[in-house]
Structure formats: structure tokens, C-alpha cells
Amino acid sequence: MTAEVSGSGARTDGPARKAGTWAAVVRQVPPGVLRLGALGGLLITIGGMGAGAVLRRDPLLSGTILNAVRYGHGRDLATAVVFAGVALLVCSWVRLGRLVRAGELGGRGVLLASAAWTAPLLIGPPLYSRDVYSYLAQGAVALQGYDPYTTGASALPLPLGGNVASLWQDTPSPYGPLFLLLAKSVVAVTGDNVIIGAVLMRLAVVSGLALLAWAMPGLTRHLGGRASIALWLTVANPFVIAVGIGGAHNDILMVGLMAVGVLLVLDGKHVRGIAVIALATAVKATAVLVVPFLVWVWVARMSGPARHRFLQACAVGGVAFVAVFALSTIVAGVDLGWINVLQSQTPLLTWMSLPCAAAELLYFSIGRHVPGATHEGFLGFFRSAGVYVLAVVLVRQWWLARAGGVEAVRRGAIALLAASALAPSVLPWYFTWALALAAAFAWKDRWLAAAAGFSVWMVLVTLPDGTIVARWHYGSANPVVWWSYLAVTVLVGVWVGRALLGRRSLWSLLAELRPRKVEADRPALIVEQPQAPVAEQPPTPVEPTPLDVEEDAAGGSEATGKQRGGTGG
């Protein structure tokens, strides 16, 4: 038996009908949504052969006529194909979102669409980032006996070392021992074959997406959201599919493990949940931020004096975390050098980091006219200030979460969002950290539209080859072109939010301004015509019909019909 879902999106006790088959789910999803989204993913893959983060020398295309897609007009054409695929994927996602908001499609339908859209990207070239080449190089460094926390990719010969971005050639690995073990295992299987290695790394990342999909219905059960909305925001999101999976970023693996760990803690399996969070931290250090918030969840369920409960949860949870992390470190054959690497990394300059955005905007508008002021000085000051502000935000959110329960997880999601916005260096896929938890809460319509628009903007603001547009300048590039492009990306994000809510586009509203003005200048001619009398009829009684219930993902259930037009907020 499963639980019914009320009109507000919250689950209530009561029987629900037996789960439907996947064949029934296939019939529920409009074929156009599946086909257009899958075609979009296919076009992104095809265009990525020339416009993506391609190899320096591709053994498959080099020396053939197809190599022309990586230069000049051929590359321009490939870029256009990628953007056409993104457009189809976004339109399909918006249509799917309308169905989910209206309660006409459940979580299984979202999973089916996500699988169809993601499948073409699994064997495609890396997109929106060259990070996967760094992963392989770091695995090769460890496999050859070097310390990956002191040695960079420059120690490797071609092709593993030569395909890493020049900025990271001499940078040691900043990732945890579990991910290094995974990268080392992939290189042990694929050797110097970078193409197959990149595909295997992407498949490993997809396992994180599968974990996220598995955990999301349970998280919504605890946090008050709708599983179908949460899955639509995460596993079906073009931002997650194109940038996260297309770029094979280990952040997706981290958030998948993190979501499972949070779910286990909410289910009362506190030690196991914190152990899984330790595994997520062994992939990427960011996951450790949620552990203090989960301690409050545990403390709230204990009995006894507050201080005793807190110390007991910290002690037992700390032992579990340290034991799992230490075991990962020993098995991977590395040490804790990645902590020093995190502290010494050269930060990237993007406006997604609020301190960087403030520094650049103030310097180029005011600071460069001040004697003695430098660009580096502004960046250094604001980045340092951002770190202090982040520390204050984290401590405050943790203290406000001491009641435990849902509030602690919500504060944890805020902490992850703050970390992804206030850090000295921020990249687009960092925003998946907070999204993995925030998606499970109930969303008001306006916030859901804002999240959808922001997600699409994050796809467009990063070019297929990994160039991030959100910066002040690009050397010799024409500023009119990239400033105009940045403005267009914002307009597209606004359109996505309005289209999701079924509101009329800005263009149609502007087009009506002139006709309305013309009609207002014309005298109105009103002709009154006699109406035939209508005989009064007694009202027809309407019998109430029970609200249909359809299965949601992973055993949940969800009310259908137009009464479910809201998102539970």
C-alpha cells in the first residue's frame, strides 16, 4: 500500500491503487516530448564532435574530412547544431514541466523522459568542460606511482597529459580518495585511450544520477515536496543532463551519494547515513557541509539532556565518518594531501562567484579611476571578504537548524547554495549541490519558474567548449558580441520561466500594444440586439467524483487533474 497525495502536494494516509506498468507510463508521456528531447540530446552529441571539449588530436577524426567540423566554418556549424539540440531539449523539458505541474504525469514518466534524453550523451564527446581529461590524468598519475596530491598532469606523456586544460597542467588533484580510486581504475582498464576513458568516466557519473533519482521520492516524503517535481528539477533538468552528464562532472556522483545519505538519516538510519555522506566527501569535499546539519536531525530524536544528546551524536557520527573516510583513503593508497591542494588552488574568475562579480563591476566602473587601485587588489579583497561572509552564513544557518527535522535539511541546502555562490571560484555545475536537496521541498510557482529559468541560463552561459560567458572581458573578443549574447541568455531564461507557468510570452504582449492603441482611437459601435427569453431550468445536481490517483516514482502516488495545477507551495 502507498499513500495518497492531497491537493496541496503533501502525502496523506490512505490506500492507493496498484502501481501501473512501465508500458502504461510510456503511453502517458506524449511521444513528441520524448522524441524531441531525444533528438535534442542526439544533436548535442553530434555537434559536440566539433564544438565540444574535443581532443587535441582525435584518432577517430584526424586525417579525415570530418575533421573540418573542428575548425572555421565547420566549427561554427557544429556549434549551431549544439544550440539547436539545446533548444529542443529545453522546449521538451518545459512541456514536461507543464504536465508534471498539472498532475498529468508522475515520477516514472519523468524518469522515462530523462533516460531518453540522456542516452545519446553517454557516448558523446565531453561538453562544456575539459574536466574529464583532468580526471583521467589524475588517475594515471596515481596509477604510475606518483602522488596525485603533489604531481600534476604535466608529468604524463600524450595523450592523457596533453588534453588537460593548460590552467590545470601543473595543478595536483583536489578530489577525495574514493574518486581518485575510481579514476585510477578507469585508466587501468582503458590505458591511453582517452575516448573510451571519458565514456567510462561518464558512466560512473551517471551512477550518481541514478542514486539521486532513487533517493528523491523518499526525500520528498520527508520534506513535503512532490517526487515528480523534484525529479523534473534534477534528473530531467537540461542543466544536469547537458552540463553535468555531458561534462562528466564528479559533482553529480557526489550529490547522488549525498542525497542517499540524507535520506538514510531522515529515515532514522543515522550511522549509515553519515557513512554514506563520508563516501560523498571522499569524492568531493563539499559534501561534508551537510554533516553538521544532519547531527541536529539526530539530536532531535534522542532523549535526555540537550548537551548529552549533542555530544553523543557528534561522537558516534564522527567515528562513523572518520572510519569510512579513512578506509577509502587506505584502499585508494593516498594520503590527506588533497586538503592542502584545496587551500592552494588558483581560483577561476567568473561572475557566478558573487565576490568576483562585485570586484569586477566595482573595479571597471569606479576602481580603475582611483590612483593605486589594481584589478588583482580588488579581486583579492572581495574574495577574502566572501570567505568571511560564507563562514558567518554557514555558522548562522547551522545554529538556526538546531531544532532538527525538516528545518535542518532546509538550512543545509541554504548552506550549500551559499558555498556555491560565495566561494572565490564558482563554476556552473556547483549549483547542483544545493539543487539536489532543495528540489525535494514544496515549491511555489514563482520560485519554480525562477529555478527553471536559472537552470537554462546556466546551460547557455557556458559555451560547448567550456568557455564561460559570465565575465567582464575576453581579451581580443568583440565585447558587443558577447555582451549581446549574455543579454540574450537572460531573456531566454525569463521566457522559460514564463512558459513553464503557461503565461504569454513577452513578444506577444509587445505585439499587442500597437493594435490596442489603434482600436482605442476608433469609435466603438455598439449594436444592441434583442435577446430571446430563456426559460428557467432547475439546476442539475453534480455528483462529486473521486480524485484520480496515479503512481509516482519509486512507489509514491500523486493526485491528477487540474486541481493539482500548483506545485505544493
C-alpha positions in Angstrom: 0.0 0.0 0.0 1.1 3.5 -0.7 0.0 6.9 0.5 -2.4 9.2 -1.3 -1.4 12.7 -2.2 -3.6 15.7 -1.2 -4.4 18.6 -3.5 -1.6 20.6 -1.9 1.0 18.1 -2.8 1.5 16.6 0.7 1.2 12.9 1.2 -1.7 11.7 3.3 -2.5 8.3 4.8 -4.8 6.1 2.7 -5.0 3.4 0.1 -3.9 3.9 -3.4 -4.4 1.7 -6.4 -1.8 -0.8 -7.5 1.3 0.5 -9.3 0.9 0.7 -13.1 3.3 -0.9 -15.5 6.1 0.8 -17.4 4.1 0.2 -20.6 1.3 2.4 -19.2 3.9 5.0 -18.3 5.2 5.0 -21.8 1.6 5.7 -23.1 1.2 8.6 -20.6 4.3 10.5 -21.8 3.5 12.4 -25.1 5.6 11.0 -27.9 6.6 14.5 -29.0 8.2 15.2 -25.6 10.2 12.0 -25.8 11.3 12.3 -29.4 12.1 16.0 -29.4 14.1 15.7 -26.2 16.0 12.6 -27.5 16.6 14.4 -30.8 17.9 17.3 -28.9 20.3 15.1 -27.0 21.4 13.5 -30.3 22.1 16.9 -31.9 24.1 18.0 -28.9 26.2 14.8 -29.2 26.7 15.2 -33.0 27.5 18.9 -32.7 29.8 18.2 -29.8 32.1 16.3 -32.1 33.3 19.7 -33.4 32.2 22.3 -30.9 32.7 20.4 -27.6 35.7 20.0 -25.4 37.4 17.9 -28.1 40.8 16.1 -28.0 43.9 17.9 -29.1 44.3 15.2 -31.7 41.4 12.9 -32.2 42.4 9.4 -33.5 39.0 8.9 -35.0 38.6 12.2 -37.0 42.1 13.4 -37.6 43.2 12.9 -41.2 39.5 12.6 -42.4 37.2 15.1 -44.0 35.1 15.1 -40.8 38.0 16.8 -39.0 36.7 20.0 -40.7 34.0 20.3 -38.1 36.6 21.5 -35.6 37.9 24.5 -37.5 36.5 27.6 -39.1 33.0 27.4 -40.6 32.8 23.7 -39.8 33.1 24.5 -36.1 30.6 27.3 -36.4 28.2 24.8 -38.0 28.8 22.3 -35.2 28.2 25.0 -32.6 24.9 25.8 -34.3 23.9 22.1 -34.2 24.6 22.0 -30.4 22.5 25.1 -29.8 19.7 23.6 -31.9 19.8 20.5 -29.7 19.8 22.5 -26.5 16.7 24.4 -27.8 14.8 21.1 -28.5 15.9 19.7 -25.1 14.7 22.9 -23.3 11.4 23.0 -25.1 10.7 19.4 -24.3 11.7 20.0 -20.6 9.2 22.9 -20.4 6.4 20.8 -21.9 7.2 18.0 -19.5 7.2 20.5 -16.6 3.7 21.7 -17.5 2.4 18.1 -17.5 4.0 17.5 -14.1 2.6 20.7 -12.6 -0.8 19.8 -13.8 -0.6 16.4 -12.2 -1.0 14.7 -15.6 2.4 12.9 -15.3 4.1 11.2 -12.4 7.6 10.5 -11.4 8.0 7.4 -13.6 7.1 9.4 -16.7 9.8 12.0 -15.7 12.4 9.2 -15.3 11.5 7.8 -18.7 11.9 11.1 -20.4 15.2 11.7 -18.6 16.5 8.4 -19.7 15.5 9.0 -23.3 17.1 12.5 -23.3 20.3 11.4 -21.6 21.1 8.3 -23.6 22.6 10.0 -26.7 25.0 11.9 -24.5 26.5 8.8 -22.9 28.8 8.1 -25.8 29.4 11.6 -26.9 32.5 13.8 -26.5 33.0 15.9 -23.3 30.9 19.0 -23.4 31.0 22.4 -21.6 34.2 21.4 -19.7 37.6 19.6 -20.1 37.5 18.4 -16.5 37.1 14.7 -17.6 40.5 14.8 -19.1 41.9 16.1 -15.8 40.1 13.2 -14.0 41.8 10.6 -16.3 45.2 12.3 -16.0 44.9 12.3 -12.2 44.0 8.6 -12.2 47.0 7.9 -14.5 49.3 9.9 -12.1 48.2 7.7 -9.2 48.4 4.5 -11.3 52.0 5.2 -12.3 53.1 5.6 -8.7 53.2 9.4 -8.4 51.4 11.3 -5.6 48.4 12.9 -7.3 48.3 15.5 -4.5 51.7 16.8 -5.4 52.0 15.9 -9.1 50.0 17.4 -12.0 49.2 16.2 -15.5 52.4 17.7 -16.9 54.3 14.6 -15.7 52.4 12.5 -18.2 53.0 12.0 -21.9 50.4 12.4 -24.6 47.5 11.8 -24.9 46.5 11.7 -21.2 48.5 14.6 -20.2 48.2 16.8 -23.3 44.4 17.0 -23.3 44.2 18.6 -19.9 43.5 22.4 -19.9 46.7 24.5 -19.7 45.5 26.1 -16.5 45.5 22.7 -14.7 48.6 21.1 -16.2 50.6 21.6 -13.0 47.8 21.5 -10.5 47.5 18.4 -8.3 44.2 16.7 -7.7 41.8 18.4 -5.4 39.5 15.4 -5.2 38.9 12.8 -2.5 40.4 9.3 -2.3 37.3 7.5 -3.5 37.2 9.4 -6.7 40.9 9.0 -7.3 40.4 5.3 -6.8 37.6 5.4 -9.4 39.7 7.4 -11.9 42.7 5.1 -11.4 40.5 2.0 -12.0 39.2 3.5 -15.3 42.7 4.3 -16.5 43.8 0.8 -15.6 41.1 -0.6 -17.9 41.4 1.9 -20.8 45.1 2.7 -20.7 46.0 5.7 -23.0 42.6 5.5 -24.9 41.2 8.9 -23.8 37.9 8.4 -25.7 36.9 5.2 -24.0 38.2 6.5 -20.7 35.9 9.6 -21.0 32.9 7.4 -21.8 33.6 5.1 -18.7 34.0 8.2 -16.5 30.7 9.5 -17.7 29.0 6.1 -17.0 30.4 6.3 -13.4 28.9 9.8 -13.1 25.6 8.5 -14.4 25.5 6.2 -11.4 25.3 9.3 -9.2 22.3 10.5 -11.2 20.7 7.1 -10.7 21.3 7.4 -6.9 19.7 10.8 -7.0 16.7 9.5 -8.8 16.4 6.7 -6.3 16.6 9.0 -3.3 14.3 11.8 -4.4 10.9 10.2 -3.8 12.0 9.4 -0.2 13.3 12.9 0.3 10.1 14.4 -0.8 8.2 12.2 1.6 10.1 13.7 4.4 10.5 17.3 3.1 7.0 17.9 1.8 7.6 18.2 -1.9 6.3 16.2 -4.9 8.5 13.5 -6.3 7.6 14.3 -9.9 8.5 17.9 -9.5 11.7 17.0 -7.7 12.7 14.6 -10.4 11.9 17.1 -13.1 14.1 19.7 -11.4 17.0 17.3 -11.1 17.4 14.2 -13.3 15.4 15.7 -16.2 16.9 19.2 -16.0 18.8 20.2 -19.2 21.4 21.8 -16.9 22.1 18.5 -15.2 21.9 16.5 -18.4 23.9 18.7 -20.8 26.4 20.2 -18.4 26.5 17.7 -15.6 26.4 14.4 -17.6 27.7 15.9 -20.8 30.8 17.2 -18.9 31.0 14.0 -16.8 31.4 16.1 -13.7 32.1 14.2 -10.4 29.7 16.7 -8.7 26.8 14.5 -9.9 28.3 11.5 -8.3 28.8 13.4 -5.1 25.3 14.8 -4.9 23.8 11.4 -5.6 25.7 9.9 -2.6 24.8 12.9 -0.5 21.1 12.6 -1.3 21.1 8.9 -0.3 23.0 9.8 2.9 20.5 12.5 3.8 17.6 10.1 3.1 19.0 7.4 5.4 19.4 9.9 8.2 15.8 11.1 7.8 14.7 7.5 7.8 16.3 7.1 11.2 19.4 5.2 10.0 21.7 7.8 11.3 25.0 6.0 11.3 24.6 4.5 7.9 23.5 7.9 6.5 26.6 9.7 7.8 28.8 6.8 6.5 27.4 7.4 3.0 28.0 11.2 3.4 31.6 10.2 4.2 31.7 8.4 0.8 30.4 11.5 -0.9 33.0 13.6 0.8 35.6 11.1 -0.4 34.5 12.1 -3.9 34.4 15.8 -3.4 34.9 17.7 -0.1 31.8 19.9 -0.4 29.5 17.1 0.9 31.0 17.4 4.4 29.0 20.7 4.8 25.7 18.8 5.4 27.1 16.6 8.2 26.7 19.2 11.0 23.1 19.8 9.9 22.3 16.1 10.0 23.7 15.9 13.5 20.8 18.2 14.6 18.4 15.8 13.0 19.8 13.0 15.0 19.9 15.0 18.3 16.3 16.0 18.0 15.3 12.3 18.0 17.2 11.4 21.2 16.1 11.6 24.7 17.9 13.1 27.7 19.7 16.4 28.4 20.5 18.5 25.3 24.2 18.6 25.8 24.5 14.9 26.3 22.4 14.2 23.2 24.6 16.6 21.1 27.9 15.1 22.3 26.6 11.5 21.8 25.5 12.2 18.2 28.8 14.0 17.4 30.9 11.2 18.9 29.1 8.3 17.2 28.6 10.1 13.9 32.2 11.4 14.0 33.6 7.8 14.4 31.4 6.5 11.6 32.5 9.4 9.3 36.2 9.1 10.1 36.2 5.3 9.8 34.6 5.3 6.3 36.8 8.1 5.1 40.0 6.5 6.4 39.1 3.2 4.8 38.6 5.0 1.5 41.9 6.7 1.9 43.8 3.4 2.7 42.2 1.5 -0.2 43.0 4.3 -2.6 46.6 4.3 -1.5 46.8 8.0 -0.9 47.1 10.4 2.0 45.3 13.7 3.0 47.3 15.9 0.7 44.1 17.0 -1.1 43.3 19.3 1.8 46.4 21.4 1.1 45.6 21.4 -2.6 42.1 22.9 -1.9 43.7 25.7 0.1 46.3 26.5 -2.5 44.2 26.2 -5.7 44.3 29.2 -8.1 40.7 30.4 -8.3 39.0 31.0 -11.6 37.4 34.3 -12.5 33.7 34.1 -13.2 30.7 36.2 -12.2 29.0 33.2 -10.8 31.1 33.9 -7.7 29.4 36.9 -6.2 32.7 38.3 -4.7 34.3 38.1 -8.2 31.2 39.8 -9.8 31.3 42.6 -7.2 35.1 43.1 -7.6 35.0 43.3 -11.4 31.9 45.5 -11.6 33.3 48.0 -9.0 36.8 48.0 -10.4 35.8 48.6 -14.0 33.2 51.2 -13.1 35.0 53.1 -10.3 38.2 51.4 -9.2 40.3 51.9 -12.3 39.9 55.7 -11.9 41.3 55.6 -8.4 45.1 56.1 -8.2 46.9 53.0 -7.0 43.9 50.6 -7.3 44.5 47.4 -9.2 42.3 44.7 -10.6 44.1 42.0 -8.6 43.8 44.1 -5.4 40.0 44.3 -5.9 39.7 40.6 -6.5 41.8 39.7 -3.5 39.9 41.9 -1.2 36.4 40.8 -2.3 37.4 37.1 -2.4 38.7 37.3 1.2 35.5 39.2 2.2 33.4 36.5 0.5 35.2 33.7 2.5 34.4 35.6 5.8 30.8 36.2 4.8 30.5 32.5 3.9 31.8 31.4 7.2 29.3 33.6 9.0 26.4 32.3 6.9 27.4 28.7 7.5 27.6 29.1 11.3 24.4 31.1 11.4 22.5 28.5 9.3 23.8 25.7 11.4 22.7 27.3 14.7 19.3 28.1 13.3 18.9 24.4 12.4 19.2 23.1 15.9 15.5 22.2 16.0 16.4 19.4 13.7 13.9 17.7 11.3 13.0 19.3 8.0 14.3 22.7 9.1 17.8 21.3 9.5 17.8 19.9 5.9 16.5 23.2 4.6 19.3 25.1 6.4 21.8 22.6 4.9 20.5 23.3 1.4 20.9 27.1 2.1 24.5 26.4 3.3 25.3 24.5 0.1 23.8 27.4 -2.0 25.9 29.9 -0.1 29.0 27.8 -0.7 28.4 27.7 -4.4 27.8 31.4 -4.7 30.3 33.0 -2.2 33.4 30.8 -2.9 36.4 32.5 -4.5 35.9 30.3 -7.6 32.5 29.1 -8.8 31.6 27.0 -11.9 28.1 26.3 -13.2 27.9 22.7 -12.0 28.5 23.8 -8.4 24.8 24.8 -8.2 23.8 21.1 -8.4 25.0 20.9 -4.8 22.0 22.8 -3.4 19.6 21.7 -6.1 19.9 18.0 -5.0 18.3 18.8 -1.7 16.2 21.9 -2.4 14.3 20.1 -5.2 12.6 17.8 -2.5 10.8 20.7 -0.8 7.5 22.2 -1.8 7.9 24.9 -4.4 5.8 27.9 -5.0 5.1 28.6 -8.7 7.2 31.8 -8.9 10.2 30.1 -7.3 9.8 27.0 -9.6 9.8 29.3 -12.6 12.9 31.1 -11.3 14.7 27.8 -10.8 13.8 26.7 -14.3 14.9 29.9 -15.9 18.2 29.9 -13.9 18.9 26.3 -14.9 18.6 27.1 -18.6 20.6 30.2 -18.2 23.4 28.1 -16.7 23.4 26.0 -19.8 23.6 28.9 -22.2 26.1 31.0 -20.2 28.7 28.2 -20.8 29.7 27.5 -24.4 30.1 23.9 -25.6 33.9 24.1 -25.5 33.8 25.2 -21.8 34.2 28.9 -22.2 32.1 30.7 -19.5 30.5 33.9 -20.8 29.8 35.5 -17.4 33.0 37.6 -17.3 33.8 41.2 -17.9 36.1 40.7 -21.0 37.6 38.1 -23.2 40.8 39.6 -24.4 40.6 40.5 -28.1 37.0 39.2 -28.5 34.4 41.8 -29.6 32.6 43.0 -26.5 29.5 43.8 -28.4 29.1 40.2 -29.4 29.5 38.5 -26.0 27.6 41.3 -24.1 24.7 40.9 -26.5 24.9 37.1 -26.2 24.8 37.4 -22.4 21.7 39.6 -22.6 20.0 37.0 -24.9 20.7 34.2 -22.4 18.9 36.2 -19.7 15.9 36.8 -21.9 15.8 33.1 -22.7 15.8 32.3 -19.0 12.9 34.7 -18.5 11.0 33.0 -21.4 11.5 29.6 -19.9 10.0 30.7 -16.5 7.0 32.3 -18.1 6.4 29.4 -20.5 6.5 26.9 -17.6 3.7 28.7 -15.9 1.7 28.9 -19.1 2.0 32.7 -19.3 2.1 34.6 -22.6 5.4 35.4 -24.0 6.9 38.9 -23.8 6.9 39.2 -27.6 3.2 38.5 -27.9 2.5 41.2 -25.3 4.6 43.7 -27.1 3.0 42.8 -30.4 -0.5 43.7 -29.0 0.5 47.2 -27.8 0.1 48.8 -31.2 -3.3 47.1 -32.2 -4.7 48.0 -28.8 -3.7 51.7 -29.3 -5.3 51.7 -32.8 -8.6 50.2 -31.5 -8.7 52.7 -28.7 -8.6 55.6 -31.2 -11.6 54.2 -33.2 -15.2 55.0 -32.0 -16.8 51.9 -30.7 -20.0 50.9 -32.5 -22.4 49.1 -30.1 -25.5 47.5 -31.6 -28.0 46.1 -29.2 -29.9 43.2 -30.4 -33.0 41.7 -28.7 -32.4 38.5 -26.9 -34.9 35.7 -26.8 -36.2 34.9 -23.3 -34.6 31.9 -21.8 -36.7 29.5 -19.8 -35.5 28.9 -16.4 -34.4 25.3 -15.7 -33.8 23.7 -12.4 -30.1 23.2 -11.7 -28.7 19.8 -12.5 -27.1 18.1 -9.5 -23.4 17.3 -9.9 -22.1 14.3 -8.2 -18.6 14.6 -6.8 -16.0 12.4 -8.5 -13.1 11.0 -6.5 -9.8 12.4 -7.4 -7.8 10.1 -9.5 -4.6 8.8 -8.1 -1.6 7.8 -10.2 1.6 6.2 -9.2 4.6 8.4 -8.5 8.2 7.4 -8.8 9.5 4.6 -6.6 6.2 3.6 -5.1 4.8 7.1 -4.3 1.4 8.2 -5.5 0.2 11.5 -6.9 -3.1 13.2 -7.5 -4.0 14.0 -11.0 -6.3 16.5 -12.7 -6.4 20.3 -13.0 -6.9 20.6 -9.3 -3.2 19.8 -9.0 -2.0 22.8 -11.0 0.1 24.1 -8.1 3.4 22.7 -7.0 2.6 22.1 -3.4 3.7 25.6 -2.4 
